[in-house]
């Protein structure tokens, strides 16, 4: 459904209602997987860097993976959109929209958060072909800080032992891991994502721990589809769509054999 102010209204996972800009980035696989990758803690205080429409924060709240989450957004229109989506879904007090630049130390108060979650811009400024939409450019390119800024801010806000979750591009994985370690966040779990078994990886999901010991577990790959025809989701992807979590075997703590590991 399209509204006259440039927004469209969609119903997405968990029956959430979501206003999205027609000329902006819309809810996609990367955000869905990021929210599913987060290991839930019903009492957690969390921050999302780069909230966009607020969908990741909304999913984490409605699935009770967090108690409260601040959704930090540097574009005024998106910070207002997050507020609108929060109210639309009755999640006031659980998801809080905050307008600010994560590179500024006072953008978010406090430094003892349990989780930081982010789907940051993937491309450096000047990379690829620019989008006609300013909203898409800001979402895709590091116009308001790069991965080193995101990780540095995460390191400043997380408590010792707090977790950091990020979805990123495989070809920029060295930058991500370097930025995390430089911020005092040790990578503990990594999953590569491909469209099908014959396709090259298109995304990478990483979980890190503030002040964690060295040592990372690389899980088996996640294939979105079982074959190249892409006619139906793979069993693992269908599980994610149905439950909002990764299935057993991806280091998410749901397998009794994995409990206590990856700390």
C-alpha positions as a Python dict, from the first residue, in 0.01 Angstrom:
ca = {
    (1, 'X'): (0, 0, 0),
    (2, 'X'): (133, 348, -89),
    (3, 'X'): (64, 663, 111),
    (4, 'X'): (73, 1018, -33),
    (5, 'X'): (381, 1124, 166),
    (6, 'X'): (621, 896, -23),
    (7, 'X'): (582, 602, 213),
    (8, 'X'): (446, 257, 158),
    (9, 'X'): (299, 37, 429),
    (10, 'X'): (399, -331, 436),
    (11, 'X'): (334, -624, 667),
    (12, 'X'): (657, -815, 729),
    (13, 'X'): (781, -1091, 960),
    (14, 'X'): (607, -1134, 1296),
    (15, 'X'): (312, -945, 1143),
    (16, 'X'): (493, -616, 1202),
    (17, 'X'): (356, -317, 1014),
    (18, 'X'): (635, -120, 852),
    (19, 'X'): (635, 216, 679),
    (20, 'X'): (916, 238, 423),
    (21, 'X'): (1025, 513, 187),
    (22, 'X'): (959, 430, -175),
    (23, 'X'): (1292, 592, -274),
    (24, 'X'): (1489, 439, 12),
    (25, 'X'): (1627, 97, 97),
    (26, 'X'): (1359, -149, 199),
    (27, 'X'): (1356, -445, 437),
    (28, 'X'): (1575, -720, 293),
    (29, 'X'): (1756, -1044, 363),
    (30, 'X'): (2051, -883, 540),
    (31, 'X'): (1832, -722, 809),
    (32, 'X'): (1625, -1039, 851),
    (33, 'X'): (1936, -1253, 898),
    (34, 'X'): (2100, -1006, 1135),
    (35, 'X'): (1800, -1006, 1368),
    (36, 'X'): (1789, -1388, 1359),
    (37, 'X'): (2165, -1415, 1428),
    (38, 'X'): (2137, -1229, 1758),
    (39, 'X'): (2135, -1462, 2058),
    (40, 'X'): (1844, -1342, 2265),
    (41, 'X'): (1848, -1213, 2620),
    (42, 'X'): (1509, -1095, 2741),
    (43, 'X'): (1675, -861, 2992),
    (44, 'X'): (1929, -706, 2755),
    (45, 'X'): (1980, -333, 2704),
    (46, 'X'): (2081, -287, 2340),
    (47, 'X'): (2168, -29, 2076),
    (48, 'X'): (2128, -50, 1700),
    (49, 'X'): (2364, 167, 1498),
    (50, 'X'): (2201, 291, 1177),
    (51, 'X'): (1838, 211, 1250),
    (52, 'X'): (1691, 292, 907),
    (53, 'X'): (1323, 204, 927),
    (54, 'X'): (1381, 45, 1268),
    (55, 'X'): (1303, -306, 1145),
    (56, 'X'): (1595, -484, 1316),
    (57, 'X'): (1518, -318, 1649),
    (58, 'X'): (1147, -396, 1608),
    (59, 'X'): (1218, -763, 1535),
    (60, 'X'): (1449, -796, 1835),
    (61, 'X'): (1190, -637, 2064),
    (62, 'X'): (887, -832, 1943),
    (63, 'X'): (1084, -1158, 1966),
    (64, 'X'): (1193, -1067, 2323),
    (65, 'X'): (1560, -1092, 2234),
    (66, 'X'): (1610, -760, 2414),
    (67, 'X'): (1434, -573, 2692),
    (68, 'X'): (1494, -230, 2541),
    (69, 'X'): (1682, -111, 2235),
    (70, 'X'): (1790, 236, 2125),
    (71, 'X'): (1778, 276, 1748),
    (72, 'X'): (2039, 539, 1658),
    (73, 'X'): (1986, 703, 1319),
    (74, 'X'): (2176, 996, 1162),
    (75, 'X'): (1913, 1088, 901),
    (76, 'X'): (1634, 1301, 1046),
    (77, 'X'): (1362, 1158, 825),
    (78, 'X'): (1454, 802, 921),
    (79, 'X'): (1473, 880, 1293),
    (80, 'X'): (1118, 1015, 1262),
    (81, 'X'): (1016, 710, 1060),
    (82, 'X'): (1143, 479, 1335),
    (83, 'X'): (923, 665, 1585),
    (84, 'X'): (629, 620, 1353),
    (85, 'X'): (692, 247, 1311),
    (86, 'X'): (739, 198, 1685),
    (87, 'X'): (403, 361, 1757),
    (88, 'X'): (237, 169, 1474),
    (89, 'X'): (338, -159, 1640),
    (90, 'X'): (275, -56, 2001),
    (91, 'X'): (638, -96, 2104),
    (92, 'X'): (683, 239, 2280),
    (93, 'X'): (925, 204, 2569),
    (94, 'X'): (1083, -107, 2415),
    (95, 'X'): (1227, 56, 2103),
    (96, 'X'): (1350, 416, 2136),
    (97, 'X'): (1443, 622, 1832),
    (98, 'X'): (1748, 841, 1883),
    (99, 'X'): (1861, 1099, 1627),
    (100, 'X'): (2238, 1142, 1624),
    (101, 'X'): (2576, 1065, 1471),
    (102, 'X'): (2755, 768, 1627),
    (103, 'X'): (3088, 945, 1574),
    (104, 'X'): (2986, 1197, 1841),
    (105, 'X'): (3058, 1077, 2194),
    (106, 'X'): (2732, 1214, 2332),
    (107, 'X'): (2505, 1061, 2064),
    (108, 'X'): (2401, 792, 2316),
    (109, 'X'): (2453, 820, 2689),
    (110, 'X'): (2606, 542, 2895),
    (111, 'X'): (2863, 273, 2826),
    (112, 'X'): (2724, -45, 2981),
    (113, 'X'): (2503, -189, 2709),
    (114, 'X'): (2468, -564, 2665),
    (115, 'X'): (2432, -568, 2286),
    (116, 'X'): (2525, -353, 1988),
    (117, 'X'): (2370, -454, 1657),
    (118, 'X'): (2441, -298, 1318),
    (119, 'X'): (2379, -331, 947),
    (120, 'X'): (2628, -60, 843),
    (121, 'X'): (2682, 95, 500),
    (122, 'X'): (2873, -153, 289),
    (123, 'X'): (3052, 74, 42),
    (124, 'X'): (3323, 339, 80),
    (125, 'X'): (3241, 686, -46),
    (126, 'X'): (3291, 694, -423),
    (127, 'X'): (3267, 317, -473),
    (128, 'X'): (3035, 186, -744),
    (129, 'X'): (2767, 387, -919),
    (130, 'X'): (2592, 650, -706),
    (131, 'X'): (2220, 618, -645),
    (132, 'X'): (1980, 885, -760),
    (133, 'X'): (1817, 867, -418),
    (134, 'X'): (2002, 1051, -138),
    (135, 'X'): (1843, 811, 111),
    (136, 'X'): (1990, 507, -65),
    (137, 'X'): (2330, 672, -98),
    (138, 'X'): (2341, 744, 275),
    (139, 'X'): (2235, 388, 359),
    (140, 'X'): (2481, 218, 122),
    (141, 'X'): (2788, 441, 148),
    (142, 'X'): (3000, 553, 441),
    (143, 'X'): (2886, 915, 428),
    (144, 'X'): (2840, 929, 806),
    (145, 'X'): (3123, 707, 919),
    (146, 'X'): (3284, 382, 813),
    (147, 'X'): (3324, 43, 973),
    (148, 'X'): (3608, 163, 1197),
    (149, 'X'): (3377, 434, 1335),
    (150, 'X'): (3097, 183, 1391),
    (151, 'X'): (3323, -62, 1574),
    (152, 'X'): (3496, 208, 1780),
    (153, 'X'): (3159, 338, 1898),
    (154, 'X'): (3044, -17, 1974),
    (155, 'X'): (3354, -76, 2186),
    (156, 'X'): (3282, 242, 2380),
    (157, 'X'): (2919, 152, 2452),
    (158, 'X'): (2943, -220, 2531),
    (159, 'X'): (3004, -349, 2880),
    (160, 'X'): (3286, -599, 2923),
    (161, 'X'): (3149, -927, 2792),
    (162, 'X'): (2880, -749, 2587),
    (163, 'X'): (2811, -878, 2237),
    (164, 'X'): (2846, -708, 1899),
    (165, 'X'): (2654, -829, 1591),
    (166, 'X'): (2714, -714, 1234),
    (167, 'X'): (2616, -811, 880),
    (168, 'X'): (2865, -709, 612),
    (169, 'X'): (3015, -790, 273),
    (170, 'X'): (3265, -1079, 245),
    (171, 'X'): (3515, -872, 49),
    (172, 'X'): (3533, -622, 336),
    (173, 'X'): (3564, -885, 609),
    (174, 'X'): (3934, -799, 677),
    (175, 'X'): (3831, -439, 752),
    (176, 'X'): (3552, -554, 983),
    (177, 'X'): (3768, -796, 1185),
    (178, 'X'): (4052, -543, 1209),
    (179, 'X'): (3812, -271, 1323),
    (180, 'X'): (3655, -501, 1582),
    (181, 'X'): (3986, -605, 1736),
    (182, 'X'): (4105, -244, 1739),
    (183, 'X'): (3793, -155, 1938),
    (184, 'X'): (3851, -432, 2192),
    (185, 'X'): (3586, -660, 2041),
    (186, 'X'): (3702, -1012, 1965),
    (187, 'X'): (3526, -1203, 1687),
    (188, 'X'): (3374, -1523, 1828),
    (189, 'X'): (3138, -1655, 1559),
    (190, 'X'): (3123, -1608, 1182),
    (191, 'X'): (2879, -1735, 920),
    (192, 'X'): (2904, -1682, 545),
    (193, 'X'): (2584, -1660, 343),
    (194, 'X'): (2539, -1767, -20),
    (195, 'X'): (2235, -1778, -244),
    (196, 'X'): (2292, -2150, -315),
    (197, 'X'): (2571, -2411, -285),
    (198, 'X'): (2721, -2311, -621),
    (199, 'X'): (2716, -1935, -557),
    (200, 'X'): (2992, -1723, -406),
    (201, 'X'): (2925, -1578, -60),
    (202, 'X'): (2721, -1257, -68),
    (203, 'X'): (2701, -1170, 303),
    (204, 'X'): (2886, -1244, 624),
    (205, 'X'): (2745, -1240, 977),
    (206, 'X'): (2977, -1185, 1273),
    (207, 'X'): (2928, -1201, 1648),
    (208, 'X'): (3194, -1049, 1873),
    (209, 'X'): (3249, -1010, 2245),
    (210, 'X'): (3386, -699, 2418),
    (211, 'X'): (3702, -805, 2599),
    (212, 'X'): (3673, -1163, 2474),
    (213, 'X'): (3968, -1399, 2445),
    (214, 'X'): (4106, -1472, 2096),
    (215, 'X'): (3942, -1762, 1916),
    (216, 'X'): (3662, -1761, 1661),
    (217, 'X'): (3424, -2034, 1549),
    (218, 'X'): (3337, -2040, 1180),
    (219, 'X'): (3002, -2213, 1131),
    (220, 'X'): (2887, -2406, 829),
    (221, 'X'): (2764, -2181, 545),
    (222, 'X'): (2406, -2069, 522),
    (223, 'X'): (2247, -2126, 181),
    (224, 'X'): (1933, -1925, 114),
    (225, 'X'): (1817, -2177, -147),
    (226, 'X'): (1900, -2545, -193),
    (227, 'X'): (1974, -2517, -566),
    (228, 'X'): (2034, -2268, -842),
    (229, 'X'): (1668, -2247, -944),
    (230, 'X'): (1586, -2054, -627),
    (231, 'X'): (1232, -2188, -627),
    (232, 'X'): (1203, -2231, -250),
    (233, 'X'): (1405, -2147, 60),
    (234, 'X'): (1652, -2402, 190),
    (235, 'X'): (1543, -2590, 505),
    (236, 'X'): (1775, -2371, 714),
    (237, 'X'): (1637, -2051, 563),
    (238, 'X'): (1281, -2172, 609),
    (239, 'X'): (1360, -2235, 976),
    (240, 'X'): (1484, -1876, 1008),
    (241, 'X'): (1170, -1743, 839),
    (242, 'X'): (947, -1952, 1065),
    (243, 'X'): (1121, -1895, 1399),
    (244, 'X'): (1333, -1580, 1376),
    (245, 'X'): (1638, -1779, 1491),
    (246, 'X'): (1916, -1977, 1328),
    (247, 'X'): (1877, -2356, 1345),
    (248, 'X'): (2089, -2586, 1558),
    (249, 'X'): (2448, -2612, 1436),
    (250, 'X'): (2516, -2244, 1374),
    (251, 'X'): (2679, -2174, 1709),
    (252, 'X'): (2379, -1986, 1846),
    (253, 'X'): (2359, -2174, 2174),
    (254, 'X'): (2038, -2362, 2092),
    (255, 'X'): (2226, -2692, 2061),
    (256, 'X'): (2312, -2841, 2407),
    (257, 'X'): (2648, -2947, 2264),
    (258, 'X'): (2728, -2582, 2193),
    (259, 'X'): (2631, -2436, 2530),
    (260, 'X'): (2931, -2295, 2710),
    (261, 'X'): (3131, -2272, 2390),
    (262, 'X'): (3218, -1964, 2188),
    (263, 'X'): (3262, -1744, 2499),
}
